Amino acid sequence: MIKRVVYVGLISLFLFSSMLTSSIEVDARNFSVSAQASILMEQESGRVLYEKNAREPLRIASITKIMTAILAVESGKMKDVVKVSSNAEGTEGSSIYLRAGEKILLEDLVYGLMLRSGNDSAVAIAEHVGGSLEGFVYLMNEKAKELGMSNTLFQNPHGLDDHEDHYSSAYDMAVLTRYAMNHPTYQEISSTKTHRVEGDQIRVWTNKNRLLTELYPHSTGGKTGFTKRARRTLVSTASKDDLDLITVTLNAPSDWHDHMNLFNWAFDTFKLETLVKEGEFTEVEDAFYKGHIFSSYAFEYPLASNEVDQLDKRVTLYTPPTEDKREGYIPPQPVGKVELSLAAERIGQVPLYYDAPEGEQKKGFWSRFLGVFQITLGVRSGD
């Protein structure tokens, strides 16, 4: 691993890490992927480990319901009692057999949506959360824009082929799933194998995702999909040895095998490496800074064994004050950054902070704000 430390007076600093994908060649796969479009993404970093036509807009069928589910989860209405409309009852395709006029928890509707792919459940959720079907579709597309899903347009909450322009891409669906998996409630629902609904009518639902229920021991959830025009679509997640993965396939005749093969290849090929540890940052030799620089969070990134030698770490800090100006001097916060590159492609950036020695006055909020502002403008502090 190459490490270089540089001290400069004028720097431009981003406060949050920026995690990009890398196109470095890694170990070859010994299998083919049946899907028309597919992607394999590492969840923590967002690094794309494999892709095939991943940005191509295609029909997506019921994996649409991932967006429906996360909007319901984020609505704060999961404990609401929903009265099912006749419009929801009459929805065609896969169903949890809702009856017009019956009352059911929104939370149970989301389970029915994700486990049994209920199109009636999707409409009931949309009408309750969005106020109307049209209102909910608006929310879906606004969320897609917020997440940067640039090859996506939603026209319904379930994915039926009732519009010509309802589509997404494998990449966009991976981005959505990565976002959704940060929510504990969504994680729990997506990973549930069976769910029981109490009430006037007792329902017991088994998840249609065979990777989760029987085929793949490392599966942590996902969503199945099928229509005659979209064919088989599948989003799935898996975890092993601290590596969390997302796979999406669109129009995949052999989707179960595609996902298992991609997951197994990634688990065999990549390891989640900690490139910057949380806490004291020890890769500093200057006497003024040594022992006083720290990172507020760790930066982890998936690497293949043949990529380690192509990793570059560059540390940039404010020029420390001269001896005659050190008394009472407190550097701005953040005081620098670590830039991480893989084969000359930047993969991330982590801010570094100065922890003042014991007894030294800490800076207040506005002083820290001014320090950050000065860094952004390239203004030197302490002269």
C-alpha positions as CSV (number, residue, x, y, z in Angstrom):
1,M,0.0,0.0,0.0
2,I,1.4,3.4,-1.0
3,K,1.1,6.1,1.6
4,R,2.0,9.7,1.0
5,V,1.7,12.6,3.4
6,V,1.6,16.2,2.1
7,Y,1.1,19.4,4.1
8,V,-0.4,22.4,2.3
9,G,-1.7,25.8,3.4
10,L,-4.6,26.1,0.9
11,I,-6.9,23.2,0.5
12,S,-10.5,22.6,-0.6
13,L,-12.2,20.1,1.8
14,F,-15.3,18.0,1.4
15,L,-16.9,17.1,4.8
16,F,-18.2,13.7,3.7
17,S,-16.6,10.7,2.0
18,S,-17.4,10.2,-1.7
19,M,-17.6,6.6,-2.7
20,L,-17.2,5.7,-6.3
21,T,-17.1,2.6,-8.4
22,S,-13.9,1.1,-9.8
23,S,-13.4,-0.6,-13.2
24,I,-10.3,-2.6,-12.3
25,E,-10.1,-6.1,-13.6
26,V,-10.4,-8.7,-10.9
27,D,-10.5,-12.5,-10.9
28,A,-12.4,-13.9,-13.9
29,R,-15.8,-15.5,-13.5
30,N,-16.3,-19.1,-14.6
31,F,-20.0,-18.7,-15.2
32,S,-22.3,-16.7,-17.5
33,V,-25.3,-14.5,-16.5
34,S,-28.6,-15.2,-18.2
35,A,-30.1,-11.8,-17.5
36,Q,-30.6,-9.1,-20.1
37,A,-29.4,-6.6,-17.5
38,S,-27.8,-7.2,-14.2
39,I,-25.6,-5.6,-11.5
40,L,-23.7,-6.7,-8.4
41,M,-23.1,-3.9,-5.8
42,E,-21.4,-3.9,-2.4
43,Q,-23.8,-2.2,-0.1
44,E,-21.6,-0.2,2.3
45,S,-19.5,1.6,-0.3
46,G,-21.8,1.3,-3.3
47,R,-19.0,-0.1,-5.4
48,V,-20.2,-1.9,-8.5
49,L,-18.4,-5.3,-8.6
50,Y,-20.1,-6.5,-11.8
51,E,-22.6,-5.1,-14.3
52,K,-24.2,-6.0,-17.6
53,N,-26.4,-3.4,-19.4
54,A,-26.9,-2.1,-15.9
55,R,-28.0,1.4,-17.0
56,E,-30.5,0.2,-19.7
57,P,-34.1,1.2,-18.9
58,L,-36.3,-1.9,-18.9
59,R,-39.6,-3.1,-17.5
60,I,-39.2,-4.2,-13.9
61,A,-42.4,-5.9,-12.8
62,S,-42.9,-6.4,-9.1
63,I,-39.5,-5.2,-7.9
64,T,-41.3,-1.9,-8.3
65,K,-42.7,-2.7,-4.8
66,I,-39.4,-2.0,-3.1
67,M,-40.2,1.7,-3.7
68,T,-43.8,1.2,-2.5
69,A,-42.5,-0.5,0.6
70,I,-39.9,2.0,1.6
71,L,-42.3,4.9,1.1
72,A,-44.8,3.2,3.4
73,V,-42.1,2.5,6.0
74,E,-40.9,6.1,5.9
75,S,-44.5,7.5,6.1
76,G,-44.6,7.0,9.9
77,K,-48.0,5.4,9.4
78,M,-47.1,1.7,9.8
79,K,-49.5,1.3,12.7
80,D,-52.4,3.0,10.9
81,V,-55.5,0.9,10.3
82,V,-56.3,1.0,6.5
83,K,-59.8,0.5,5.1
84,V,-59.5,-1.4,1.9
85,S,-61.1,0.2,-1.1
86,S,-63.0,-1.5,-3.9
87,N,-60.3,-0.2,-6.3
88,A,-57.7,-2.1,-4.3
89,E,-59.8,-5.3,-4.1
90,G,-60.2,-5.4,-7.9
91,T,-56.5,-5.2,-8.7
92,E,-55.5,-7.9,-11.1
93,G,-52.5,-10.3,-10.8
94,S,-50.9,-11.6,-7.7
95,S,-53.0,-10.9,-4.6
96,I,-53.3,-11.3,-0.8
97,Y,-57.1,-11.4,-1.4
98,L,-58.1,-8.2,0.3
99,R,-61.9,-7.5,0.5
100,A,-63.4,-4.0,0.0
101,G,-64.3,-2.5,3.4
102,E,-62.0,-4.7,5.5
103,K,-59.6,-3.0,7.9
104,I,-55.9,-4.0,8.2
105,L,-52.7,-2.5,9.5
106,L,-50.5,-0.7,7.0
107,E,-47.6,-2.8,8.5
108,D,-49.4,-6.0,7.5
109,L,-50.1,-4.6,4.0
110,V,-46.3,-4.0,3.6
111,Y,-45.6,-7.6,4.6
112,G,-48.2,-8.8,2.1
113,L,-46.6,-6.6,-0.5
114,M,-43.1,-7.9,0.0
115,L,-43.7,-11.5,0.9
116,R,-46.6,-12.4,-1.4
117,S,-46.3,-9.5,-4.0
118,G,-49.9,-8.5,-3.5
119,N,-50.9,-6.0,-6.2
120,D,-54.1,-5.3,-4.2
121,S,-51.9,-4.5,-1.2
122,A,-49.8,-2.1,-3.3
123,V,-52.9,-0.2,-4.3
124,A,-54.2,-0.1,-0.7
125,I,-50.8,1.2,0.5
126,A,-50.7,3.8,-2.2
127,E,-54.2,5.1,-1.5
128,H,-53.5,5.4,2.2
129,V,-50.0,6.9,2.1
130,G,-50.4,9.1,-1.0
131,G,-54.0,10.1,-0.6
132,S,-54.7,8.6,-4.0
133,L,-53.0,6.3,-6.5
134,E,-51.8,9.3,-8.5
135,G,-50.5,11.1,-5.4
136,F,-48.5,8.1,-4.4
137,V,-47.0,7.7,-7.9
138,Y,-45.9,11.3,-7.6
139,L,-44.1,10.5,-4.3
140,M,-42.5,7.5,-6.0
141,N,-41.0,9.6,-8.7
142,E,-39.9,12.3,-6.4
143,K,-38.1,9.8,-4.3
144,A,-36.4,8.3,-7.4
145,K,-35.2,11.8,-8.3
146,E,-33.9,12.3,-4.7
147,L,-31.9,9.1,-5.0
148,G,-30.5,9.9,-8.4
149,M,-32.4,7.1,-10.2
150,S,-32.0,8.8,-13.6
151,N,-33.3,5.9,-15.7
152,T,-36.5,5.3,-13.8
153,L,-40.1,6.3,-14.3
154,F,-42.9,4.9,-12.1
155,Q,-46.5,4.9,-13.2
156,N,-48.0,2.5,-10.6
157,P,-47.1,1.1,-7.2
158,H,-47.0,-2.6,-8.2
159,G,-45.2,-3.0,-11.6
160,L,-48.1,-4.3,-13.7
161,D,-47.7,-3.7,-17.5
162,D,-50.6,-1.2,-17.6
163,H,-48.4,1.7,-18.9
164,E,-45.8,1.8,-21.7
165,D,-43.5,4.0,-19.8
166,H,-43.1,2.3,-16.4
167,Y,-39.4,1.3,-16.2
168,S,-36.1,1.3,-14.3
169,S,-32.6,0.0,-14.7
170,A,-30.6,-2.6,-12.8
171,Y,-28.3,0.1,-11.5
172,D,-31.2,2.3,-10.3
173,M,-32.9,-0.6,-8.5
174,A,-29.6,-1.4,-6.8
175,V,-29.4,2.2,-5.7
176,L,-32.9,2.0,-4.3
177,T,-32.2,-1.2,-2.5
178,R,-29.0,0.1,-1.0
179,Y,-31.0,3.0,0.4
180,A,-33.9,0.8,1.6
181,M,-31.5,-1.6,3.4
182,N,-30.4,1.3,5.6
183,H,-33.8,1.3,7.3
184,P,-34.2,-1.4,10.0
185,T,-37.9,-1.9,9.4
186,Y,-37.4,-2.5,5.7
187,Q,-34.6,-4.9,6.5
188,E,-36.8,-6.9,8.9
189,I,-39.7,-7.1,6.4
190,S,-37.4,-8.1,3.5
191,S,-35.8,-10.8,5.5
192,T,-39.0,-12.3,6.9
193,K,-39.8,-15.9,5.7
194,T,-43.3,-16.1,7.1
195,H,-45.7,-13.6,8.5
196,R,-49.0,-14.1,10.4
197,V,-51.8,-11.6,10.4
198,E,-54.3,-11.7,13.2
199,G,-57.8,-10.3,13.1
200,D,-61.2,-11.3,11.7
201,Q,-59.4,-13.2,9.0
202,I,-56.1,-14.9,10.0
203,R,-53.6,-14.9,7.2
204,V,-50.2,-16.6,7.0
205,W,-47.9,-15.6,4.3
206,T,-44.7,-17.4,3.1
207,N,-42.1,-15.3,1.2
208,K,-41.9,-16.1,-2.5
209,N,-38.2,-15.4,-2.5
210,R,-36.7,-18.9,-2.7
211,L,-33.2,-17.7,-2.2
212,L,-34.3,-16.6,1.3
213,T,-36.5,-19.5,2.1
214,E,-34.6,-22.5,0.7
215,L,-31.8,-22.0,-1.8
216,Y,-29.2,-19.7,-0.4
217,P,-28.0,-19.7,3.2
218,H,-26.5,-16.2,3.0
219,S,-29.6,-14.5,1.6
220,T,-30.9,-11.6,3.7
221,G,-34.0,-10.6,1.6
222,G,-35.1,-9.1,-1.7
223,K,-38.1,-9.0,-4.0
224,T,-39.2,-11.2,-6.9
225,G,-41.1,-10.0,-10.0
226,F,-42.7,-11.3,-13.1
227,T,-45.0,-10.1,-15.9
228,K,-45.4,-11.4,-19.4
229,R,-43.6,-8.4,-20.8
230,A,-40.9,-7.8,-18.2
231,R,-40.3,-11.6,-17.7
232,R,-38.5,-12.6,-14.5
233,T,-37.0,-9.8,-12.4
234,L,-35.3,-10.2,-9.1
235,V,-33.6,-8.1,-6.5
236,S,-31.8,-9.9,-3.7
237,T,-29.4,-9.2,-0.8
238,A,-26.8,-11.4,0.9
239,S,-24.2,-11.1,3.7
240,K,-21.2,-13.1,4.6
241,D,-18.0,-12.3,6.5
242,D,-19.1,-8.6,6.9
243,L,-19.6,-8.2,3.2
244,D,-23.1,-7.1,2.3
245,L,-24.1,-7.5,-1.4
246,I,-27.0,-6.5,-3.6
247,T,-27.8,-8.2,-6.9
248,V,-30.4,-7.1,-9.5
249,T,-31.4,-9.0,-12.6
250,L,-33.9,-8.0,-15.3
251,N,-35.3,-10.4,-17.8
252,A,-33.3,-13.3,-16.4
253,P,-34.5,-16.9,-17.4
254,S,-32.2,-18.4,-14.7
255,D,-32.4,-15.7,-12.0
256,W,-31.9,-17.9,-9.0
257,H,-28.7,-19.3,-10.4
258,D,-27.5,-15.8,-11.6
259,H,-27.8,-14.4,-8.1
260,M,-26.1,-17.4,-6.4
261,N,-23.3,-17.4,-8.9
262,L,-22.7,-13.7,-8.5
263,F,-22.8,-13.8,-4.8
264,N,-20.5,-16.8,-4.5
265,W,-18.0,-15.2,-6.9
266,A,-18.0,-11.9,-4.9
267,F,-17.6,-13.6,-1.5
268,D,-14.7,-15.6,-2.9
269,T,-13.1,-12.6,-4.6
270,F,-13.6,-9.6,-2.4
271,K,-12.8,-8.7,1.2
272,L,-14.1,-5.7,3.0
273,E,-11.0,-3.8,4.0
274,T,-10.8,-1.0,6.5
275,L,-8.7,1.7,4.8
276,V,-9.2,4.4,7.4
277,K,-9.9,3.5,11.1
278,E,-12.2,5.4,13.3
279,G,-10.3,7.2,16.1
280,E,-6.7,8.4,16.2
281,F,-5.1,8.7,12.8
282,T,-1.5,7.5,13.2
283,E,-0.2,8.1,9.7
284,V,1.1,11.5,10.5
285,E,4.8,12.3,11.4
286,D,4.7,16.0,12.0
287,A,5.4,16.8,15.7
288,F,2.6,19.3,15.9
289,Y,0.0,17.0,14.6
290,K,1.3,13.6,15.8
291,G,-1.1,12.1,18.3
292,H,-3.8,14.7,17.8
293,I,-5.4,13.8,14.4
294,F,-8.4,11.6,14.3
295,S,-11.2,10.4,12.0
296,S,-14.8,10.4,13.3
297,Y,-15.7,7.3,11.3
298,A,-14.1,4.3,9.5
299,F,-13.9,4.0,5.8
300,E,-14.3,0.4,4.5
301,Y,-14.1,-0.7,0.9
302,P,-14.3,-4.1,-0.9
303,L,-11.0,-5.1,-2.5
304,A,-9.8,-8.1,-4.4
305,S,-6.4,-9.5,-3.5
306,N,-4.8,-8.2,-6.7
307,E,-6.1,-4.7,-6.1
308,V,-4.2,-3.9,-2.8
309,D,-1.0,-2.8,-4.6
310,Q,-3.0,-0.3,-6.6
311,L,-4.4,1.5,-3.6
312,D,-3.1,5.1,-2.9
313,K,-3.7,7.1,0.2
314,R,-3.0,10.8,0.2
315,V,-3.2,12.9,3.5
316,T,-3.6,16.6,3.2
317,L,-3.4,18.9,6.3
318,Y,-3.1,22.6,7.0
319,T,0.5,23.7,7.3
320,P,1.3,23.6,11.0
321,P,2.1,27.0,12.6
322,T,5.7,28.0,13.1
323,E,7.2,27.7,16.6
324,D,6.6,31.3,17.5
325,K,2.9,31.1,16.7
326,R,2.0,27.8,18.3
327,E,1.0,29.1,21.7
328,G,-2.8,29.3,21.9
329,Y,-3.1,28.2,18.3
330,I,-6.0,25.8,17.6
331,P,-6.4,24.6,14.0
332,P,-9.7,24.8,12.1
333,Q,-12.0,21.9,12.1
334,P,-11.7,19.8,10.0
335,V,-8.0,20.2,9.7
336,G,-7.5,18.0,6.6
337,K,-8.5,15.0,4.7
338,V,-7.5,11.5,3.5
339,E,-8.1,10.9,-0.2
340,L,-8.2,7.3,-1.3
341,S,-7.7,6.1,-4.9
342,L,-7.7,2.8,-6.6
343,A,-5.7,2.6,-9.8
344,A,-5.7,6.4,-10.0
345,E,-9.6,6.5,-9.6
346,R,-10.8,8.2,-6.5
347,I,-12.9,5.9,-4.3
348,G,-13.4,8.0,-1.2
349,Q,-12.5,10.9,1.0
350,V,-12.5,11.2,4.8
351,P,-12.2,14.4,6.8
352,L,-9.6,14.6,9.6
353,Y,-10.0,16.5,12.8
354,Y,-7.6,18.0,15.4
355,D,-8.1,16.9,19.0
356,A,-6.6,19.7,21.1
357,P,-4.1,18.7,23.8
358,E,-5.5,18.5,27.3
359,G,-6.1,21.9,28.8
360,E,-6.2,23.7,25.5
361,Q,-9.5,25.6,24.9
362,K,-11.9,23.9,22.5
363,K,-13.4,26.0,19.7
364,G,-17.0,26.9,19.8
365,F,-19.6,26.2,17.1
366,W,-19.1,29.5,15.2
367,S,-15.4,29.2,15.4
368,R,-15.5,25.8,13.9
369,F,-17.9,26.9,11.3
370,L,-15.6,29.8,10.3
371,G,-12.7,27.4,10.1
372,V,-14.6,25.2,7.7
373,F,-15.7,28.3,5.7
374,Q,-12.0,29.4,5.5
375,I,-11.0,25.9,4.2
376,T,-13.6,26.0,1.6
377,L,-12.5,29.4,0.4
378,G,-8.8,28.4,0.6
379,V,-8.0,31.0,3.3
380,R,-5.1,30.3,5.6
381,S,-5.7,30.3,9.3
382,G,-3.2,31.3,12.0
383,D,-1.0,33.8,10.0
